[in-house]
Amino acid sequence: MRKYALKDNIFYEAIVLSLALLFILLMGVAFEKDHDYHLELYAKDQQIYELQRKLDETEDLYGKATYYIEMLNKEREQ
């Protein structure tokens, strides 16, 4: 009577293939989540860039307004 090794068992092959497919699936899910995370970071970076640009424009307008007010005050004093 021949004893069957675990490697000769069809169920062993099915388990190994199932685990390999599960590993591939989990790696795909992890990659997708990582990709989504980077897309969210990129979107937030874009929002920060836009807010910084608007802040720079506002500071520029404030500087111009301050300059014109000072010029008007000098004209009034003369």
PDB file of N, CA, C and O in Angstrom, chain B, residues numbered from 101:
ATOM      1  N   MET B 101       0.841  -1.185   0.000  1.00  0.00           N
ATOM      2  CA  MET B 101       0.000   0.000   0.000  1.00  0.00           C
ATOM      3  C   MET B 101       0.889   1.252   0.000  1.00  0.00           C
ATOM      4  O   MET B 101       1.769   1.413   0.846  1.00  0.00           O
ATOM      5  N   ARG B 102       0.637   2.110  -0.952  1.00  0.00           N
ATOM      6  CA  ARG B 102       1.443   3.306  -1.096  1.00  0.00           C
ATOM      7  C   ARG B 102       0.858   4.420  -0.235  1.00  0.00           C
ATOM      8  O   ARG B 102      -0.351   4.655  -0.242  1.00  0.00           O
ATOM      9  N   LYS B 103       1.725   5.101   0.505  1.00  0.00           N
ATOM     10  CA  LYS B 103       1.275   6.245   1.301  1.00  0.00           C
ATOM     11  C   LYS B 103       1.412   7.493   0.428  1.00  0.00           C
ATOM     12  O   LYS B 103       2.435   7.720  -0.219  1.00  0.00           O
ATOM     13  N   TYR B 104       0.380   8.265   0.434  1.00  0.00           N
ATOM     14  CA  TYR B 104       0.391   9.484  -0.363  1.00  0.00           C
ATOM     15  C   TYR B 104       1.012  10.619   0.431  1.00  0.00           C
ATOM     16  O   TYR B 104       0.650  10.854   1.584  1.00  0.00           O
ATOM     17  N   ALA B 105       1.923  11.301  -0.176  1.00  0.00           N
ATOM     18  CA  ALA B 105       2.508  12.482   0.462  1.00  0.00           C
ATOM     19  C   ALA B 105       1.527  13.641   0.315  1.00  0.00           C
ATOM     20  O   ALA B 105       0.651  13.630  -0.549  1.00  0.00           O
ATOM     21  N   LEU B 106       1.692  14.621   1.161  1.00  0.00           N
ATOM     22  CA  LEU B 106       0.779  15.774   1.136  1.00  0.00           C
ATOM     23  C   LEU B 106       0.859  16.487  -0.217  1.00  0.00           C
ATOM     24  O   LEU B 106      -0.138  17.024  -0.700  1.00  0.00           O
ATOM     25  N   LYS B 107       2.033  16.490  -0.815  1.00  0.00           N
ATOM     26  CA  LYS B 107       2.204  17.170  -2.098  1.00  0.00           C
ATOM     27  C   LYS B 107       1.453  16.479  -3.233  1.00  0.00           C
ATOM     28  O   LYS B 107       1.113  17.115  -4.230  1.00  0.00           O
ATOM     29  N   ASP B 108       1.197  15.198  -3.089  1.00  0.00           N
ATOM     30  CA  ASP B 108       0.481  14.468  -4.130  1.00  0.00           C
ATOM     31  C   ASP B 108      -1.028  14.663  -4.030  1.00  0.00           C
ATOM     32  O   ASP B 108      -1.768  14.235  -4.916  1.00  0.00           O
ATOM     33  N   ASN B 109      -1.472  15.280  -2.996  1.00  0.00           N
ATOM     34  CA  ASN B 109      -2.901  15.434  -2.745  1.00  0.00           C
ATOM     35  C   ASN B 109      -3.464  16.587  -3.583  1.00  0.00           C
ATOM     36  O   ASN B 109      -2.867  17.662  -3.628  1.00  0.00           O
ATOM     37  N   ILE B 110      -4.582  16.379  -4.233  1.00  0.00           N
ATOM     38  CA  ILE B 110      -5.208  17.413  -5.064  1.00  0.00           C
ATOM     39  C   ILE B 110      -5.697  18.583  -4.214  1.00  0.00           C
ATOM     40  O   ILE B 110      -5.749  19.726  -4.668  1.00  0.00           O
ATOM     41  N   PHE B 111      -6.053  18.269  -2.975  1.00  0.00           N
ATOM     42  CA  PHE B 111      -6.528  19.347  -2.093  1.00  0.00           C
ATOM     43  C   PHE B 111      -5.382  20.284  -1.716  1.00  0.00           C
ATOM     44  O   PHE B 111      -5.588  21.486  -1.548  1.00  0.00           O
ATOM     45  N   TYR B 112      -4.197  19.743  -1.585  1.00  0.00           N
ATOM     46  CA  TYR B 112      -3.021  20.565  -1.310  1.00  0.00           C
ATOM     47  C   TYR B 112      -2.816  21.570  -2.445  1.00  0.00           C
ATOM     48  O   TYR B 112      -2.580  22.752  -2.195  1.00  0.00           O
ATOM     49  N   GLU B 113      -2.905  21.105  -3.671  1.00  0.00           N
ATOM     50  CA  GLU B 113      -2.749  21.998  -4.826  1.00  0.00           C
ATOM     51  C   GLU B 113      -3.841  23.053  -4.847  1.00  0.00           C
ATOM     52  O   GLU B 113      -3.579  24.216  -5.154  1.00  0.00           O
ATOM     53  N   ALA B 114      -5.058  22.655  -4.524  1.00  0.00           N
ATOM     54  CA  ALA B 114      -6.157  23.620  -4.498  1.00  0.00           C
ATOM     55  C   ALA B 114      -5.942  24.673  -3.420  1.00  0.00           C
ATOM     56  O   ALA B 114      -6.228  25.850  -3.638  1.00  0.00           O
ATOM     57  N   ILE B 115      -5.445  24.263  -2.270  1.00  0.00           N
ATOM     58  CA  ILE B 115      -5.185  25.217  -1.185  1.00  0.00           C
ATOM     59  C   ILE B 115      -4.071  26.178  -1.576  1.00  0.00           C
ATOM     60  O   ILE B 115      -4.188  27.381  -1.343  1.00  0.00           O
ATOM     61  N   VAL B 116      -3.004  25.673  -2.161  1.00  0.00           N
ATOM     62  CA  VAL B 116      -1.884  26.527  -2.575  1.00  0.00           C
ATOM     63  C   VAL B 116      -2.342  27.527  -3.631  1.00  0.00           C
ATOM     64  O   VAL B 116      -2.004  28.708  -3.557  1.00  0.00           O
ATOM     65  N   LEU B 117      -3.098  27.066  -4.597  1.00  0.00           N
ATOM     66  CA  LEU B 117      -3.593  27.992  -5.627  1.00  0.00           C
ATOM     67  C   LEU B 117      -4.547  29.028  -5.037  1.00  0.00           C
ATOM     68  O   LEU B 117      -4.510  30.198  -5.418  1.00  0.00           O
ATOM     69  N   SER B 118      -5.394  28.603  -4.115  1.00  0.00           N
ATOM     70  CA  SER B 118      -6.326  29.535  -3.474  1.00  0.00           C
ATOM     71  C   SER B 118      -5.566  30.594  -2.685  1.00  0.00           C
ATOM     72  O   SER B 118      -5.901  31.778  -2.739  1.00  0.00           O
ATOM     73  N   LEU B 119      -4.550  30.165  -1.958  1.00  0.00           N
ATOM     74  CA  LEU B 119      -3.750  31.138  -1.201  1.00  0.00           C
ATOM     75  C   LEU B 119      -3.004  32.095  -2.121  1.00  0.00           C
ATOM     76  O   LEU B 119      -2.879  33.280  -1.812  1.00  0.00           O
ATOM     77  N   ALA B 120      -2.512  31.599  -3.237  1.00  0.00           N
ATOM     78  CA  ALA B 120      -1.818  32.459  -4.196  1.00  0.00           C
ATOM     79  C   ALA B 120      -2.782  33.491  -4.785  1.00  0.00           C
ATOM     80  O   ALA B 120      -2.439  34.667  -4.908  1.00  0.00           O
ATOM     81  N   LEU B 121      -3.973  33.055  -5.145  1.00  0.00           N
ATOM     82  CA  LEU B 121      -4.969  33.988  -5.681  1.00  0.00           C
ATOM     83  C   LEU B 121      -5.405  35.004  -4.633  1.00  0.00           C
ATOM     84  O   LEU B 121      -5.606  36.177  -4.948  1.00  0.00           O
ATOM     85  N   LEU B 122      -5.550  34.563  -3.399  1.00  0.00           N
ATOM     86  CA  LEU B 122      -5.911  35.476  -2.319  1.00  0.00           C
ATOM     87  C   LEU B 122      -4.817  36.516  -2.113  1.00  0.00           C
ATOM     88  O   LEU B 122      -5.109  37.695  -1.914  1.00  0.00           O
ATOM     89  N   PHE B 123      -3.566  36.087  -2.159  1.00  0.00           N
ATOM     90  CA  PHE B 123      -2.450  37.012  -2.022  1.00  0.00           C
ATOM     91  C   PHE B 123      -2.453  38.056  -3.145  1.00  0.00           C
ATOM     92  O   PHE B 123      -2.265  39.248  -2.899  1.00  0.00           O
ATOM     93  N   ILE B 124      -2.667  37.593  -4.366  1.00  0.00           N
ATOM     94  CA  ILE B 124      -2.726  38.516  -5.510  1.00  0.00           C
ATOM     95  C   ILE B 124      -3.875  39.506  -5.352  1.00  0.00           C
ATOM     96  O   ILE B 124      -3.719  40.696  -5.627  1.00  0.00           O
ATOM     97  N   LEU B 125      -5.005  39.023  -4.918  1.00  0.00           N
ATOM     98  CA  LEU B 125      -6.165  39.887  -4.699  1.00  0.00           C
ATOM     99  C   LEU B 125      -5.887  40.930  -3.627  1.00  0.00           C
ATOM    100  O   LEU B 125      -6.201  42.107  -3.804  1.00  0.00           O
ATOM    101  N   LEU B 126      -5.303  40.504  -2.523  1.00  0.00           N
ATOM    102  CA  LEU B 126      -4.998  41.444  -1.444  1.00  0.00           C
ATOM    103  C   LEU B 126      -3.964  42.481  -1.866  1.00  0.00           C
ATOM    104  O   LEU B 126      -4.055  43.646  -1.477  1.00  0.00           O
ATOM    105  N   MET B 127      -2.993  42.065  -2.651  1.00  0.00           N
ATOM    106  CA  MET B 127      -2.001  43.027  -3.148  1.00  0.00           C
ATOM    107  C   MET B 127      -2.660  44.047  -4.071  1.00  0.00           C
ATOM    108  O   MET B 127      -2.309  45.226  -4.045  1.00  0.00           O
ATOM    109  N   GLY B 128      -3.606  43.602  -4.881  1.00  0.00           N
ATOM    110  CA  GLY B 128      -4.333  44.527  -5.751  1.00  0.00           C
ATOM    111  C   GLY B 128      -5.151  45.520  -4.960  1.00  0.00           C
ATOM    112  O   GLY B 128      -5.193  46.701  -5.306  1.00  0.00           O
ATOM    113  N   VAL B 129      -5.801  45.066  -3.907  1.00  0.00           N
ATOM    114  CA  VAL B 129      -6.586  45.970  -3.053  1.00  0.00           C
ATOM    115  C   VAL B 129      -5.668  46.965  -2.359  1.00  0.00           C
ATOM    116  O   VAL B 129      -5.985  48.152  -2.279  1.00  0.00           O
ATOM    117  N   ALA B 130      -4.524  46.487  -1.851  1.00  0.00           N
ATOM    118  CA  ALA B 130      -3.578  47.379  -1.181  1.00  0.00           C
ATOM    119  C   ALA B 130      -3.043  48.423  -2.155  1.00  0.00           C
ATOM    120  O   ALA B 130      -2.919  49.595  -1.801  1.00  0.00           O
ATOM    121  N   PHE B 131      -2.726  48.005  -3.378  1.00  0.00           N
ATOM    122  CA  PHE B 131      -2.234  48.954  -4.381  1.00  0.00           C
ATOM    123  C   PHE B 131      -3.292  49.997  -4.700  1.00  0.00           C
ATOM    124  O   PHE B 131      -2.975  51.179  -4.827  1.00  0.00           O
ATOM    125  N   GLU B 132      -4.548  49.573  -4.831  1.00  0.00           N
ATOM    126  CA  GLU B 132      -5.630  50.498  -5.161  1.00  0.00           C
ATOM    127  C   GLU B 132      -5.830  51.517  -4.045  1.00  0.00           C
ATOM    128  O   GLU B 132      -6.030  52.701  -4.314  1.00  0.00           O
ATOM    129  N   LYS B 133      -5.777  51.066  -2.798  1.00  0.00           N
ATOM    130  CA  LYS B 133      -5.924  51.990  -1.671  1.00  0.00           C
ATOM    131  C   LYS B 133      -4.772  52.969  -1.626  1.00  0.00           C
ATOM    132  O   LYS B 133      -4.972  54.153  -1.354  1.00  0.00           O
ATOM    133  N   ASP B 134      -3.555  52.486  -1.891  1.00  0.00           N
ATOM    134  CA  ASP B 134      -2.389  53.360  -1.903  1.00  0.00           C
ATOM    135  C   ASP B 134      -2.523  54.386  -3.022  1.00  0.00           C
ATOM    136  O   ASP B 134      -2.205  55.560  -2.834  1.00  0.00           O
ATOM    137  N   HIS B 135      -2.989  53.945  -4.177  1.00  0.00           N
ATOM    138  CA  HIS B 135      -3.180  54.849  -5.312  1.00  0.00           C
ATOM    139  C   HIS B 135      -4.235  55.911  -4.975  1.00  0.00           C
ATOM    140  O   HIS B 135      -4.041  57.089  -5.274  1.00  0.00           O
ATOM    141  N   ASP B 136      -5.345  55.501  -4.357  1.00  0.00           N
ATOM    142  CA  ASP B 136      -6.388  56.455  -3.959  1.00  0.00           C
ATOM    143  C   ASP B 136      -5.848  57.456  -2.951  1.00  0.00           C
ATOM    144  O   ASP B 136      -6.179  58.640  -3.008  1.00  0.00           O
ATOM    145  N   TYR B 137      -5.014  56.980  -2.023  1.00  0.00           N
ATOM    146  CA  TYR B 137      -4.424  57.868  -1.019  1.00  0.00           C
ATOM    147  C   TYR B 137      -3.560  58.933  -1.686  1.00  0.00           C
ATOM    148  O   TYR B 137      -3.614  60.104  -1.311  1.00  0.00           O
ATOM    149  N   HIS B 138      -2.759  58.526  -2.681  1.00  0.00           N
ATOM    150  CA  HIS B 138      -1.912  59.489  -3.374  1.00  0.00           C
ATOM    151  C   HIS B 138      -2.745  60.474  -4.193  1.00  0.00           C
ATOM    152  O   HIS B 138      -2.377  61.643  -4.311  1.00  0.00           O
ATOM    153  N   LEU B 139      -3.851  60.020  -4.753  1.00  0.00           N
ATOM    154  CA  LEU B 139      -4.735  60.940  -5.474  1.00  0.00           C
ATOM    155  C   LEU B 139      -5.339  61.966  -4.520  1.00  0.00           C
ATOM    156  O   LEU B 139      -5.461  63.140  -4.870  1.00  0.00           O
ATOM    157  N   GLU B 140      -5.719  61.532  -3.319  1.00  0.00           N
ATOM    158  CA  GLU B 140      -6.253  62.467  -2.323  1.00  0.00           C
ATOM    159  C   GLU B 140      -5.187  63.484  -1.917  1.00  0.00           C
ATOM    160  O   GLU B 140      -5.480  64.672  -1.777  1.00  0.00           O
ATOM    161  N   LEU B 141      -3.959  63.021  -1.729  1.00  0.00           N
ATOM    162  CA  LEU B 141      -2.872  63.942  -1.381  1.00  0.00           C
ATOM    163  C   LEU B 141      -2.639  64.956  -2.492  1.00  0.00           C
ATOM    164  O   LEU B 141      -2.422  66.138  -2.223  1.00  0.00           O
ATOM    165  N   TYR B 142      -2.684  64.498  -3.741  1.00  0.00           N
ATOM    166  CA  TYR B 142      -2.497  65.401  -4.871  1.00  0.00           C
ATOM    167  C   TYR B 142      -3.606  66.453  -4.906  1.00  0.00           C
ATOM    168  O   TYR B 142      -3.341  67.629  -5.155  1.00  0.00           O
ATOM    169  N   ALA B 143      -4.847  66.032  -4.656  1.00  0.00           N
ATOM    170  CA  ALA B 143      -5.970  66.976  -4.645  1.00  0.00           C
ATOM    171  C   ALA B 143      -5.794  67.997  -3.531  1.00  0.00           C
ATOM    172  O   ALA B 143      -6.054  69.184  -3.731  1.00  0.00           O
ATOM    173  N   LYS B 144      -5.358  67.550  -2.369  1.00  0.00           N
ATOM    174  CA  LYS B 144      -5.138  68.481  -1.261  1.00  0.00           C
ATOM    175  C   LYS B 144      -3.994  69.438  -1.577  1.00  0.00           C
ATOM    176  O   LYS B 144      -4.064  70.619  -1.239  1.00  0.00           O
ATOM    177  N   ASP B 145      -2.944  68.939  -2.222  1.00  0.00           N
ATOM    178  CA  ASP B 145      -1.843  69.818  -2.624  1.00  0.00           C
ATOM    179  C   ASP B 145      -2.324  70.882  -3.606  1.00  0.00           C
ATOM    180  O   ASP B 145      -1.905  72.037  -3.530  1.00  0.00           O
ATOM    181  N   GLN B 146      -3.196  70.494  -4.518  1.00  0.00           N
ATOM    182  CA  GLN B 146      -3.752  71.454  -5.466  1.00  0.00           C
ATOM    183  C   GLN B 146      -4.577  72.514  -4.747  1.00  0.00           C
ATOM    184  O   GLN B 146      -4.491  73.695  -5.085  1.00  0.00           O
ATOM    185  N   GLN B 147      -5.377  72.110  -3.758  1.00  0.00           N
ATOM    186  CA  GLN B 147      -6.172  73.060  -2.983  1.00  0.00           C
ATOM    187  C   GLN B 147      -5.260  74.028  -2.232  1.00  0.00           C
ATOM    188  O   GLN B 147      -5.522  75.230  -2.191  1.00  0.00           O
ATOM    189  N   ILE B 148      -4.192  73.500  -1.642  1.00  0.00           N
ATOM    190  CA  ILE B 148      -3.244  74.358  -0.922  1.00  0.00           C
ATOM    191  C   ILE B 148      -2.593  75.343  -1.883  1.00  0.00           C
ATOM    192  O   ILE B 148      -2.428  76.518  -1.554  1.00  0.00           O
ATOM    193  N   TYR B 149      -2.224  74.870  -3.067  1.00  0.00           N
ATOM    194  CA  TYR B 149      -1.618  75.747  -4.069  1.00  0.00           C
ATOM    195  C   TYR B 149      -2.573  76.872  -4.455  1.00  0.00           C
ATOM    196  O   TYR B 149      -2.162  78.029  -4.539  1.00  0.00           O
ATOM    197  N   GLU B 150      -3.844  76.542  -4.691  1.00  0.00           N
ATOM    198  CA  GLU B 150      -4.823  77.555  -5.064  1.00  0.00           C
ATOM    199  C   GLU B 150      -5.027  78.571  -3.933  1.00  0.00           C
ATOM    200  O   GLU B 150      -5.097  79.775  -4.180  1.00  0.00           O
ATOM    201  N   LEU B 151      -5.119  78.083  -2.706  1.00  0.00           N
ATOM    202  CA  LEU B 151      -5.285  78.990  -1.569  1.00  0.00           C
ATOM    203  C   LEU B 151      -4.070  79.890  -1.401  1.00  0.00           C
ATOM    204  O   LEU B 151      -4.213  81.072  -1.088  1.00  0.00           O
ATOM    205  N   GLN B 152      -2.877  79.342  -1.605  1.00  0.00           N
ATOM    206  CA  GLN B 152      -1.662  80.147  -1.504  1.00  0.00           C
ATOM    207  C   GLN B 152      -1.629  81.213  -2.600  1.00  0.00           C
ATOM    208  O   GLN B 152      -1.221  82.349  -2.356  1.00  0.00           O
ATOM    209  N   ARG B 153      -2.057  80.846  -3.796  1.00  0.00           N
ATOM    210  CA  ARG B 153      -2.096  81.810  -4.899  1.00  0.00           C
ATOM    211  C   ARG B 153      -3.078  82.945  -4.599  1.00  0.00           C
ATOM    212  O   ARG B 153      -2.784  84.113  -4.850  1.00  0.00           O
ATOM    213  N   LYS B 154      -4.258  82.585  -4.054  1.00  0.00           N
ATOM    214  CA  LYS B 154      -5.243  83.604  -3.696  1.00  0.00           C
ATOM    215  C   LYS B 154      -4.733  84.496  -2.577  1.00  0.00           C
ATOM    216  O   LYS B 154      -4.978  85.702  -2.579  1.00  0.00           O
ATOM    217  N   LEU B 155      -4.016  83.902  -1.612  1.00  0.00           N
ATOM    218  CA  LEU B 155      -3.444  84.687  -0.531  1.00  0.00           C
ATOM    219  C   LEU B 155      -2.406  85.666  -1.069  1.00  0.00           C
ATOM    220  O   LEU B 155      -2.359  86.822  -0.646  1.00  0.00           O
ATOM    221  N   ASP B 156      -1.576  85.205  -1.998  1.00  0.00           N
ATOM    222  CA  ASP B 156      -0.576  86.084  -2.604  1.00  0.00           C
ATOM    223  C   ASP B 156      -1.242  87.235  -3.350  1.00  0.00           C
ATOM    224  O   ASP B 156      -0.789  88.376  -3.263  1.00  0.00           O
ATOM    225  N   GLU B 157      -2.312  86.942  -4.079  1.00  0.00           N
ATOM    226  CA  GLU B 157      -3.035  88.001  -4.791  1.00  0.00           C
ATOM    227  C   GLU B 157      -3.638  88.992  -3.807  1.00  0.00           C
ATOM    228  O   GLU B 157      -3.595  90.200  -4.042  1.00  0.00           O
ATOM    229  N   THR B 158      -4.192  88.503  -2.720  1.00  0.00           N
ATOM    230  CA  THR B 158      -4.797  89.370  -1.722  1.00  0.00           C
ATOM    231  C   THR B 158      -3.734  90.255  -1.074  1.00  0.00           C
ATOM    232  O   THR B 158      -3.952  91.450  -0.872  1.00  0.00           O
ATOM    233  N   GLU B 159      -2.581  89.663  -0.750  1.00  0.00           N
ATOM    234  CA  GLU B 159      -1.496  90.454  -0.167  1.00  0.00           C
ATOM    235  C   GLU B 159      -1.004  91.512  -1.146  1.00  0.00           C
ATOM    236  O   GLU B 159      -0.676  92.628  -0.743  1.00  0.00           O
ATOM    237  N   ASP B 160      -0.953  91.170  -2.416  1.00  0.00           N
ATOM    238  CA  ASP B 160      -0.532  92.128  -3.439  1.00  0.00           C
ATOM    239  C   ASP B 160      -1.530  93.284  -3.532  1.00  0.00           C
ATOM    240  O   ASP B 160      -1.135  94.449  -3.588  1.00  0.00           O
ATOM    241  N   LEU B 161      -2.821  92.954  -3.549  1.00  0.00           N
ATOM    242  CA  LEU B 161      -3.835  94.011  -3.592  1.00  0.00           C
ATOM    243  C   LEU B 161      -3.799  94.874  -2.333  1.00  0.00           C
ATOM    244  O   LEU B 161      -3.972  96.091  -2.407  1.00  0.00           O
ATOM    245  N   TYR B 162      -3.577  94.249  -1.182  1.00  0.00           N
ATOM    246  CA  TYR B 162      -3.480  95.002   0.065  1.00  0.00           C
ATOM    247  C   TYR B 162      -2.288  95.952   0.016  1.00  0.00           C
ATOM    248  O   TYR B 162      -2.387  97.100   0.451  1.00  0.00           O
ATOM    249  N   GLY B 163      -1.164  95.478  -0.512  1.00  0.00           N
ATOM    250  CA  GLY B 163       0.019  96.335  -0.638  1.00  0.00           C
ATOM    251  C   GLY B 163      -0.247  97.511  -1.562  1.00  0.00           C
ATOM    252  O   GLY B 163       0.150  98.636  -1.256  1.00  0.00           O
ATOM    253  N   LYS B 164      -0.910  97.274  -2.685  1.00  0.00           N
ATOM    254  CA  LYS B 164      -1.236  98.362  -3.616  1.00  0.00           C
ATOM    255  C   LYS B 164      -2.201  99.350  -2.979  1.00  0.00           C
ATOM    256  O   LYS B 164      -2.031 100.562  -3.112  1.00  0.00           O
ATOM    257  N   ALA B 165      -3.211  98.838  -2.291  1.00  0.00           N
ATOM    258  CA  ALA B 165      -4.188  99.716  -1.645  1.00  0.00           C
ATOM    259  C   ALA B 165      -3.512 100.564  -0.575  1.00  0.00           C
ATOM    260  O   ALA B 165      -3.804 101.755  -0.458  1.00  0.00           O
ATOM    261  N   THR B 166      -2.625  99.977   0.197  1.00  0.00           N
ATOM    262  CA  THR B 166      -1.899 100.723   1.230  1.00  0.00           C
ATOM    263  C   THR B 166      -1.042 101.810   0.590  1.00  0.00           C
ATOM    264  O   THR B 166      -0.976 102.931   1.094  1.00  0.00           O
ATOM    265  N   TYR B 167      -0.396 101.482  -0.507  1.00  0.00           N
ATOM    266  CA  TYR B 167       0.433 102.460  -1.208  1.00  0.00           C
ATOM    267  C   TYR B 167      -0.420 103.633  -1.698  1.00  0.00           C
ATOM    268  O   TYR B 167      -0.038 104.788  -1.512  1.00  0.00           O
ATOM    269  N   TYR B 168      -1.566 103.355  -2.320  1.00  0.00           N
ATOM    270  CA  TYR B 168      -2.423 104.433  -2.828  1.00  0.00           C
ATOM    271  C   TYR B 168      -3.006 105.273  -1.700  1.00  0.00           C
ATOM    272  O   TYR B 168      -3.157 106.486  -1.848  1.00  0.00           O
ATOM    273  N   ILE B 169      -3.331 104.652  -0.588  1.00  0.00           N
ATOM    274  CA  ILE B 169      -3.847 105.414   0.558  1.00  0.00           C
ATOM    275  C   ILE B 169      -2.766 106.353   1.089  1.00  0.00           C
ATOM    276  O   ILE B 169      -3.050 107.506   1.413  1.00  0.00           O
ATOM    277  N   GLU B 170      -1.534 105.867   1.178  1.00  0.00           N
ATOM    278  CA  GLU B 170      -0.438 106.719   1.628  1.00  0.00           C
ATOM    279  C   GLU B 170      -0.220 107.879   0.659  1.00  0.00           C
ATOM    280  O   GLU B 170       0.037 109.007   1.079  1.00  0.00           O
ATOM    281  N   MET B 171      -0.324 107.597  -0.636  1.00  0.00           N
ATOM    282  CA  MET B 171      -0.151 108.666  -1.631  1.00  0.00           C
ATOM    283  C   MET B 171      -1.266 109.698  -1.502  1.00  0.00           C
ATOM    284  O   MET B 171      -1.010 110.899  -1.585  1.00  0.00           O
ATOM    285  N   LEU B 172      -2.506 109.239  -1.299  1.00  0.00           N
ATOM    286  CA  LEU B 172      -3.622 110.181  -1.131  1.00  0.00           C
ATOM    287  C   LEU B 172      -3.453 111.011   0.136  1.00  0.00           C
ATOM    288  O   LEU B 172      -3.750 112.206   0.139  1.00  0.00           O
ATOM    289  N   ASN B 173      -2.982 110.392   1.203  1.00  0.00           N
ATOM    290  CA  ASN B 173      -2.755 111.135   2.437  1.00  0.00           C
ATOM    291  C   ASN B 173      -1.665 112.192   2.259  1.00  0.00           C
ATOM    292  O   ASN B 173      -1.776 113.284   2.816  1.00  0.00           O
ATOM    293  N   LYS B 174      -0.622 111.890   1.497  1.00  0.00           N
ATOM    294  CA  LYS B 174       0.433 112.861   1.232  1.00  0.00           C
ATOM    295  C   LYS B 174      -0.094 114.012   0.407  1.00  0.00           C
ATOM    296  O   LYS B 174       0.273 115.163   0.645  1.00  0.00           O
ATOM    297  N   GLU B 175      -0.969 113.717  -0.582  1.00  0.00           N
ATOM    298  CA  GLU B 175      -1.554 114.788  -1.398  1.00  0.00           C
ATOM    299  C   GLU B 175      -2.446 115.683  -0.564  1.00  0.00           C
ATOM    300  O   GLU B 175      -2.466 116.894  -0.782  1.00  0.00           O
ATOM    301  N   ARG B 176      -3.182 115.131   0.380  1.00  0.00           N
ATOM    302  CA  ARG B 176      -4.054 115.923   1.241  1.00  0.00           C
ATOM    303  C   ARG B 176      -3.241 116.849   2.150  1.00  0.00           C
ATOM    304  O   ARG B 176      -3.644 117.978   2.433  1.00  0.00           O
ATOM    305  N   GLU B 177      -2.095 116.346   2.598  1.00  0.00           N
ATOM    306  CA  GLU B 177      -1.260 117.160   3.489  1.00  0.00           C
ATOM    307  C   GLU B 177      -0.657 118.341   2.756  1.00  0.00           C
ATOM    308  O   GLU B 177      -0.370 119.362   3.381  1.00  0.00           O
ATOM    309  N   GLN B 178      -0.456 118.237   1.462  1.00  0.00           N
ATOM    310  CA  GLN B 178       0.168 119.342   0.729  1.00  0.00           C
ATOM    311  C   GLN B 178      -0.762 120.425   0.376  1.00  0.00           C
ATOM    312  O   GLN B 178      -0.357 121.410  -0.242  1.00  0.00           O
TER     313      GLN B 178
END
